[in-house]
Amino acid sequence: MTNIMKVLQHQISILLSCILLCSFNVSASTDYEELDQFESMNRVFFTFNDNADKYLLKPVAKAYRYISPSFVDEGVSNFFHNLGDVETIANSILQAKFHNAVVALNRVIYNTVFGLGGLFDVATGFGLVSEPEDFGQTLARWGYESSSYLVLPILGPSTFRDLGGRVVDTAFEPLQYIEEITSKERLIAKGIKIIDFRADILGSDNLLLGEDRYRFLRSAYYQNRNFLINDGVIEDSFSNDDFDYDDF
């Protein structure tokens, strides 16, 4: 993990590393096909999402990147990562990762109090670095390992397990407990989060090419989730050694 101002970039590098691995990992792709029982429906939603991104989200993200100074872009990303640390606290406790929970709790306190509500990362300067956790990862740690692949309209790749995790994680979202914030403002905040994330991965678009982008991204999604669930260590199908993305 890098510092909180670069956590999103770190996650992107994980995804890109997974994509690179997918280029060689043929046997894993076969396994993922077995988990894709709804491929026909998923491909319809994949095409819909692809067109929505091409004609709507990507142009908006480019405009956002163009008009936003780098410190604003970083501040927005930091703000949402600070909110995400609350999710990490809850799920770390559920996974009995108490050290990670304490670190994430202190991150929230330091960045909220001294980082102007999370706009600046001050926690990392104090050596506070936590691993992100969500309820989908919690379910996997509890034994729900294999799960059917889903492509959700607008939301993109997921599985039945991770979809259930997303629903539960909404209970940990701090914004919904602030009475001064209206439902409309919460929706706006979610929209900004999506646009900010899309803007940060604009540079990866050229790497997401291939004869079948659907299969490509499906494999990348599963391997990225495996990376997170196993805390950064996965089995490399073409090596007997554990593959650690920190070496990338």
FENTAWO-V106546 format. One record per backbone hydrogen bond with DSSP energy under -0.5 kcal/mol. CO is the residue of the C=O (numbers start at 1). NH is the residue of the N-H. E is the energy in kcal/mol with one decimal. If there is no record, write none. Layout:
BEGIN
[[CO NH E] [CO NH E]]
END
This chain:
BEGIN
[[3 6 -2.2] [4 7 -1.0] [6 10 -2.2] [7 11 -2.5] [8 12 -2.3] [9 13 -2.3] [10 14 -1.9] [11 15 -2.2] [12 16 -2.7] [13 17 -2.2] [14 18 -2.4] [15 19 -2.3] [16 20 -2.2] [17 21 -2.2] [18 22 -2.3] [19 23 -1.2] [20 23 -0.5] [21 24 -1.5] [21 25 -1.8] [24 26 -1.6] [25 29 -1.2] [26 30 -1.6] [27 31 -1.6] [28 32 -2.2] [29 33 -1.8] [30 34 -1.3] [31 35 -0.9] [33 36 -1.0] [35 37 -0.9] [35 149 -2.4] [36 39 -0.9] [38 42 -2.9] [39 43 -2.7] [40 44 -1.3] [41 45 -2.0] [42 46 -2.5] [43 47 -2.3] [44 48 -2.1] [45 49 -2.9] [46 50 -2.5] [47 51 -2.3] [48 52 -2.4] [49 53 -2.5] [50 54 -2.3] [51 55 -2.5] [52 56 -1.4] [52 57 -2.0] [53 58 -2.9] [56 60 -2.0] [57 61 -2.7] [58 62 -2.4] [59 63 -2.1] [60 64 -2.6] [61 65 -2.5] [62 66 -2.2] [63 67 -2.3] [64 68 -1.4] [67 69 -0.6] [69 72 -0.7] [69 73 -2.2] [70 74 -2.5] [71 75 -1.9] [72 76 -2.5] [73 77 -2.1] [74 78 -2.8] [75 79 -2.2] [76 80 -1.9] [77 81 -2.1] [78 82 -2.2] [79 83 -1.6] [80 84 -2.0] [81 85 -1.4] [82 86 -0.6] [83 86 -1.1] [83 87 -0.8] [84 88 -1.9] [85 89 -2.2] [86 90 -1.8] [87 91 -2.3] [88 92 -2.4] [89 93 -1.9] [90 94 -1.9] [91 95 -1.4] [92 97 -3.3] [93 96 -1.6] [96 98 -1.1] [97 101 -2.0] [98 102 -2.4] [99 103 -2.4] [100 104 -2.6] [101 105 -2.4] [102 106 -2.4] [103 107 -2.1] [104 108 -2.3] [105 109 -2.2] [106 110 -2.8] [107 111 -3.0] [108 112 -2.2] [109 113 -2.4] [110 114 -2.5] [110 115 -0.8] [111 118 -1.7] [112 117 -2.1] [115 119 -1.1] [115 120 -1.9] [116 119 -0.7] [120 122 -0.9] [122 126 -0.5] [123 126 -1.4] [123 128 -2.0] [124 127 -2.1] [127 129 -0.9] [134 138 -1.8] [135 139 -2.6] [136 140 -1.7] [137 141 -2.4] [138 142 -1.5] [139 144 -2.6] [140 143 -1.3] [143 145 -1.7] [148 160 -1.5] [150 152 -0.5] [150 158 -2.6] [152 156 -2.5] [153 155 -2.6] [156 152 -3.0] [158 150 -2.9] [159 163 -2.7] [160 164 -2.1] [161 165 -1.9] [162 166 -2.2] [163 167 -1.8] [164 168 -2.0] [165 169 -2.7] [166 170 -1.1] [168 171 -1.9] [169 172 -1.8] [170 173 -1.0] [172 174 -0.6] [173 176 -1.0] [174 177 -1.8] [175 178 -1.3] [177 179 -0.9] [178 181 -1.7] [180 182 -0.5] [182 186 -1.9] [183 187 -2.1] [184 188 -2.1] [185 189 -2.2] [186 190 -2.2] [187 191 -2.3] [188 192 -2.5] [189 193 -2.1] [190 194 -2.1] [191 195 -2.4] [192 196 -2.8] [193 197 -2.2] [194 198 -2.6] [195 199 -2.5] [196 200 -1.6] [197 201 -0.8] [198 201 -0.7] [199 202 -1.0] [201 204 -1.5] [202 205 -1.4] [204 207 -1.5] [205 208 -1.4] [212 216 -2.0] [213 217 -2.7] [214 218 -2.1] [215 219 -2.3] [216 220 -1.9] [217 221 -2.5] [218 222 -2.1] [219 223 -2.3] [220 224 -2.2] [221 225 -2.3] [222 226 -2.3] [223 227 -2.0] [224 228 -2.0] [225 229 -2.9] [226 230 -2.1] [227 232 -3.5] [228 231 -1.5] [230 233 -1.1] [232 245 -0.9] [234 243 -3.3] [235 237 -0.5] [236 239 -1.7] [241 236 -0.9] [242 244 -0.6] [243 234 -1.9] [243 245 -0.5] [244 247 -1.8] [245 248 -1.6]]
END
